[in-house]
């Protein structure tokens, strides 16, 4: 679990870093401009690390399924070699997804307005600036980003239903530990996938709340993930209690 948590934290950090620093700079600047090449790089990094997070969440669900439903075979099935291969496949899949986004963006002709009605570069705002019919591109966007978000969310929720159903045969202590871990994962999945599905399954339509929702899943969710996993992890809570006890003891001695 901690092996995949490391890559989830890495993807969270890079995902928000691809958006937040530039947003802060633009907020403090009177004139906010971005070159076309920088915009394309932002589209690539944003979708790459966002897709990587989706794949890592799926791998974490697989890891929890094997740990709970097949505990005696866990070390054999989820060996370090297997986990490394799965993460490598996730990186390759994310790269393919991001390259598809870049290909769609580079195929668009831009000859008119150059003001993006968003706080970061994404394919959907770029479509509004294109000097051509973007109906087909919209369909490709839904079949790419929208399908990945929706299908992954359904698969994840179905897997957790199976995991929770299998807990009926476990002891009370085993159910408590498994539920603590699964609830953390389910919370992260809902917080991340809910806004993504809302945004990318209807690219041809925009709502005033889209920017606020985008802020939440690009900056808010990566900030909440460490808190969710930390506060629901028994080992981390025990370590925090020990540190707090030591601090109280040292303060009393003074």
PAKOL-720112 format. One record per residue (C-alpha): z, y, x; residue number from 0; residue in three letters. Coordinates in steps of 0.25 Angstrom, whole numbers. Each point is the difference from the previous one (the first is absolute). Example, Ala and Ser with C-alpha at 12.3 -4.5 7.8 and 13.67 -1.06 7.14 Angstrom:
residues 2
+-------+-------+-------+-----+--------+
|    pz |    py |    px | num | residu |
+-------+-------+-------+-----+--------+
|    31 |   -18 |    49 |   0 |    ala |
|    -2 |    14 |     6 |   1 |    ser |
+-------+-------+-------+-----+--------+
This chain:
residues 254
+-------+-------+-------+-----+--------+
|    pz |    py |    px | num | residu |
+-------+-------+-------+-----+--------+
|     0 |     0 |     0 |   0 |    unk |
|     4 |    10 |    11 |   1 |    unk |
|   -14 |    -3 |     7 |   2 |    unk |
|    -7 |     5 |   -12 |   3 |    unk |
|    10 |    11 |    -2 |   4 |    unk |
|    -4 |     5 |    13 |   5 |    unk |
|   -15 |     1 |    -3 |   6 |    unk |
|     4 |     6 |   -14 |   7 |    unk |
|     8 |    11 |     7 |   8 |    unk |
|   -12 |     2 |    10 |   9 |    unk |
|   -10 |     2 |   -12 |  10 |    unk |
|    10 |     9 |    -8 |  11 |    unk |
|     2 |     9 |    12 |  12 |    unk |
|   -15 |     1 |     4 |  13 |    unk |
|    -4 |     1 |   -15 |  14 |    unk |
|     9 |    12 |    -2 |  15 |    unk |
|    -3 |     6 |    14 |  16 |    unk |
|   -15 |     0 |    -4 |  17 |    unk |
|     3 |    10 |   -11 |  18 |    unk |
|    13 |     7 |     2 |  19 |    unk |
|    -2 |     8 |    13 |  20 |    unk |
|   -13 |     6 |    -4 |  21 |    unk |
|     6 |     3 |   -14 |  22 |    unk |
|    12 |     7 |     7 |  23 |    unk |
|   -10 |     8 |     9 |  24 |    unk |
|    -9 |     4 |   -11 |  25 |    unk |
|    12 |     5 |    -9 |  26 |    unk |
|     5 |     9 |    11 |  27 |    unk |
|   -14 |     5 |     3 |  28 |    unk |
|    -7 |    12 |    -7 |  29 |    unk |
|   -14 |    -7 |     1 |  30 |    unk |
|    -1 |   -15 |    -1 |  31 |    unk |
|   -12 |    -6 |     5 |  32 |    unk |
|    -4 |   -14 |     5 |  33 |    unk |
|   -13 |    -4 |     7 |  34 |    unk |
|    -8 |   -11 |    -6 |  35 |    unk |
|     3 |   -10 |    11 |  36 |    unk |
|    15 |     2 |    -1 |  37 |    unk |
|    -2 |    -2 |   -15 |  38 |    unk |
|    -7 |   -13 |     2 |  39 |    unk |
|    11 |    -4 |    10 |  40 |    unk |
|    11 |     3 |   -10 |  41 |    unk |
|    -8 |    -8 |   -11 |  42 |    unk |
|    -1 |   -12 |    10 |  43 |    unk |
|    15 |     0 |     5 |  44 |    unk |
|     5 |     3 |   -15 |  45 |    unk |
|    -7 |   -12 |    -5 |  46 |    unk |
|     2 |    -9 |    12 |  47 |    unk |
|    15 |     1 |     0 |  48 |    unk |
|     1 |     0 |   -15 |  49 |    unk |
|    -8 |   -13 |    -1 |  50 |    unk |
|     8 |    -6 |    11 |  51 |    unk |
|    13 |     3 |    -7 |  52 |    unk |
|    -6 |    -7 |   -12 |  53 |    unk |
|    -3 |   -13 |     8 |  54 |    unk |
|    14 |     1 |     7 |  55 |    unk |
|     6 |     0 |   -14 |  56 |    unk |
|    -8 |   -12 |    -4 |  57 |    unk |
|     4 |    -7 |    13 |  58 |    unk |
|    15 |     3 |    -3 |  59 |    unk |
|    -2 |    -6 |   -14 |  60 |    unk |
|    -5 |   -13 |     7 |  61 |    unk |
|    11 |     0 |    10 |  62 |    unk |
|    10 |     1 |   -11 |  63 |    unk |
|    -7 |   -11 |    -8 |  64 |    unk |
|     1 |   -10 |    11 |  65 |    unk |
|    14 |     4 |     4 |  66 |    unk |
|     5 |    -2 |   -15 |  67 |    unk |
|    -9 |   -11 |    -5 |  68 |    unk |
|    -2 |    -8 |    13 |  69 |    unk |
|    12 |     3 |     8 |  70 |    unk |
|     0 |   -13 |     8 |  71 |    unk |
|   -14 |     2 |     5 |  72 |    unk |
|     1 |    15 |     2 |  73 |    unk |
|     1 |     0 |    15 |  74 |    unk |
|   -12 |    -9 |     1 |  75 |    unk |
|    -9 |     8 |   -10 |  76 |    unk |
|     4 |    14 |     4 |  77 |    unk |
|     0 |    -2 |    15 |  78 |    unk |
|    -2 |    12 |     9 |  79 |    unk |
|   -14 |    -4 |     3 |  80 |    unk |
|    -3 |    -1 |   -15 |  81 |    unk |
|     6 |    14 |    -3 |  82 |    unk |
|    -7 |     6 |    12 |  83 |    unk |
|   -14 |    -5 |    -5 |  84 |    unk |
|     3 |     5 |   -15 |  85 |    unk |
|     4 |    14 |     6 |  86 |    unk |
|   -13 |     0 |     8 |  87 |    unk |
|    -8 |    -4 |   -12 |  88 |    unk |
|     7 |    11 |    -8 |  89 |    unk |
|    -4 |    10 |    11 |  90 |    unk |
|   -15 |    -5 |     0 |  91 |    unk |
|     0 |     1 |   -16 |  92 |    unk |
|     5 |    14 |     0 |  93 |    unk |
|   -10 |     4 |    11 |  94 |    unk |
|   -11 |    -5 |    -9 |  95 |    unk |
|     5 |     7 |   -12 |  96 |    unk |
|     1 |    13 |     7 |  97 |    unk |
|   -14 |    -1 |     6 |  98 |    unk |
|    -5 |    -2 |   -14 |  99 |    unk |
|     6 |    13 |    -4 | 100 |    unk |
|    -6 |     7 |    12 | 101 |    unk |
|   -13 |    -6 |    -3 | 102 |    unk |
|     0 |     5 |   -15 | 103 |    unk |
|     4 |    14 |     5 | 104 |    unk |
|   -11 |     1 |    11 | 105 |    unk |
|   -10 |    -4 |   -10 | 106 |    unk |
|     3 |    12 |    -9 | 107 |    unk |
|    -9 |    13 |     2 | 108 |    unk |
|     9 |    13 |     1 | 109 |    unk |
|    -8 |    13 |    -1 | 110 |    unk |
|     8 |     8 |   -10 | 111 |    unk |
|    15 |     4 |    -2 | 112 |    unk |
|    10 |    -4 |    12 | 113 |    unk |
|    13 |     2 |    -6 | 114 |    unk |
|     8 |   -13 |    -3 | 115 |    unk |
|     9 |     0 |   -12 | 116 |    unk |
|    11 |    -8 |     6 | 117 |    unk |
|    10 |     1 |    11 | 118 |    unk |
|    -6 |   -11 |     9 | 119 |    unk |
|   -14 |    -6 |     1 | 120 |    unk |
|    -3 |   -12 |    -8 | 121 |    unk |
|   -13 |    -6 |    -6 | 122 |    unk |
|     2 |     5 |   -14 | 123 |    unk |
|     1 |    15 |     3 | 124 |    unk |
|   -12 |    -1 |    10 | 125 |    unk |
|    -8 |    -6 |   -12 | 126 |    unk |
|     1 |    13 |    -7 | 127 |    unk |
|    -6 |     8 |    11 | 128 |    unk |
|   -12 |    -9 |     1 | 129 |    unk |
|   -14 |     5 |    -3 | 130 |    unk |
|    -4 |   -13 |    -7 | 131 |    unk |
|     3 |    -9 |   -12 | 132 |    unk |
|    13 |    -7 |     4 | 133 |    unk |
|     1 |   -10 |   -11 | 134 |    unk |
|    -4 |   -12 |     8 | 135 |    unk |
|    10 |     4 |    11 | 136 |    unk |
|    11 |     2 |   -10 | 137 |    unk |
|    -3 |   -15 |    -5 | 138 |    unk |
|     1 |    -4 |    15 | 139 |    unk |
|    13 |     7 |     2 | 140 |    unk |
|     6 |    -7 |   -12 | 141 |    unk |
|    -5 |   -13 |     4 | 142 |    unk |
|     6 |     2 |    14 | 143 |    unk |
|    13 |     8 |     0 | 144 |    unk |
|     3 |    -2 |   -15 | 145 |    unk |
|    -3 |   -15 |     0 | 146 |    unk |
|     9 |    -2 |    13 | 147 |    unk |
|    11 |     8 |    -6 | 148 |    unk |
|     0 |    -7 |   -14 | 149 |    unk |
|    -3 |   -14 |     5 | 150 |    unk |
|    11 |     1 |    11 | 151 |    unk |
|    10 |     5 |   -10 | 152 |    unk |
|    -3 |   -11 |   -10 | 153 |    unk |
|     1 |   -11 |    11 | 154 |    unk |
|    13 |     6 |     5 | 155 |    unk |
|     6 |     0 |   -13 | 156 |    unk |
|    -4 |   -14 |    -4 | 157 |    unk |
|     5 |    -5 |    13 | 158 |    unk |
|    14 |     6 |    -2 | 159 |    unk |
|     0 |    -5 |   -14 | 160 |    unk |
|    -2 |   -14 |     6 | 161 |    unk |
|    11 |     3 |    10 | 162 |    unk |
|    10 |     5 |   -10 | 163 |    unk |
|    -3 |   -12 |    -9 | 164 |    unk |
|     3 |   -10 |    12 | 165 |    unk |
|    13 |     6 |     2 | 166 |    unk |
|     6 |    -7 |   -12 | 167 |    unk |
|     2 |   -13 |     8 | 168 |    unk |
|     8 |     8 |    11 | 169 |    unk |
|    14 |     2 |     2 | 170 |    unk |
|     7 |    13 |    -5 | 171 |    unk |
|     1 |     5 |    14 | 172 |    unk |
|   -14 |    -4 |     3 | 173 |    unk |
|    -5 |     7 |   -12 | 174 |    unk |
|     8 |    13 |     3 | 175 |    unk |
|    -6 |     1 |    14 | 176 |    unk |
|   -14 |    -3 |    -4 | 177 |    unk |
|     1 |    10 |   -12 | 178 |    unk |
|     5 |    11 |    10 | 179 |    unk |
|   -12 |    -2 |     8 | 180 |    unk |
|   -11 |    -2 |   -11 | 181 |    unk |
|     5 |    12 |    -8 | 182 |    unk |
|    -2 |     9 |    13 | 183 |    unk |
|   -14 |    -5 |     1 | 184 |    unk |
|    -3 |     2 |   -14 | 185 |    unk |
|     5 |    14 |     0 | 186 |    unk |
|    -9 |     4 |    12 | 187 |    unk |
|   -12 |    -7 |    -7 | 188 |    unk |
|     2 |     8 |   -13 | 189 |    unk |
|     2 |    13 |     7 | 190 |    unk |
|   -12 |    -2 |     9 | 191 |    unk |
|   -10 |    -6 |    -9 | 192 |    unk |
|     3 |     7 |   -13 | 193 |    unk |
|    -5 |    14 |     5 | 194 |    unk |
|   -12 |    -7 |     8 | 195 |    unk |
|    -5 |    -7 |   -13 | 196 |    unk |
|     1 |    13 |    -8 | 197 |    unk |
|    -8 |     7 |    10 | 198 |    unk |
|   -11 |   -10 |     5 | 199 |    unk |
|    -3 |    -7 |   -13 | 200 |    unk |
|    -6 |    12 |    -7 | 201 |    unk |
|    -7 |     9 |    12 | 202 |    unk |
|    -9 |     7 |   -10 | 203 |    unk |
|    11 |     6 |    -7 | 204 |    unk |
|    11 |    10 |     5 | 205 |    unk |
|    13 |     5 |    -5 | 206 |    unk |
|     9 |    11 |     4 | 207 |    unk |
|    11 |    -9 |     4 | 208 |    unk |
|    -9 |    -8 |    10 | 209 |    unk |
|     4 |     9 |    12 | 210 |    unk |
|    15 |    -2 |    -3 | 211 |    unk |
|    -2 |   -15 |    -2 | 212 |    unk |
|    -8 |     0 |    14 | 213 |    unk |
|    12 |     7 |     6 | 214 |    unk |
|     9 |   -11 |    -5 | 215 |    unk |
|    -7 |   -12 |     5 | 216 |    unk |
|    -5 |     6 |    13 | 217 |    unk |
|    13 |     7 |     5 | 218 |    unk |
|    11 |    -4 |   -10 | 219 |    unk |
|    -1 |   -15 |    -1 | 220 |    unk |
|    -1 |    -2 |    16 | 221 |    unk |
|    13 |     8 |     1 | 222 |    unk |
|     7 |    -8 |   -11 | 223 |    unk |
|    -4 |   -14 |     5 | 224 |    unk |
|    10 |     0 |    12 | 225 |    unk |
|    11 |     4 |   -10 | 226 |    unk |
|    -4 |   -11 |   -10 | 227 |    unk |
|     0 |   -11 |    11 | 228 |    unk |
|    12 |     6 |     7 | 229 |    unk |
|    10 |     2 |   -12 | 230 |    unk |
|    -4 |   -14 |    -6 | 231 |    unk |
|     1 |    -8 |    13 | 232 |    unk |
|    14 |    -7 |     2 | 233 |    unk |
|    -1 |    -1 |    15 | 234 |    unk |
|    -3 |    15 |     2 | 235 |    unk |
|    11 |     4 |   -10 | 236 |    unk |
|    10 |    -8 |     8 | 237 |    unk |
|    -5 |     6 |    13 | 238 |    unk |
|     2 |    14 |    -7 | 239 |    unk |
|    14 |    -4 |    -5 | 240 |    unk |
|     4 |    -5 |    14 | 241 |    unk |
|    -5 |    13 |     7 | 242 |    unk |
|     7 |     9 |   -11 | 243 |    unk |
|    13 |    -8 |     2 | 244 |    unk |
|    -1 |     2 |    16 | 245 |    unk |
|    -2 |    15 |    -3 | 246 |    unk |
|    12 |     1 |    -9 | 247 |    unk |
|     9 |    -8 |    10 | 248 |    unk |
|    -5 |     9 |    12 | 249 |    unk |
|     3 |    13 |    -8 | 250 |    unk |
|    14 |    -5 |    -4 | 251 |    unk |
|     3 |    -3 |    15 | 252 |    unk |
|    -4 |    14 |     3 | 253 |    unk |
+-------+-------+-------+-----+--------+
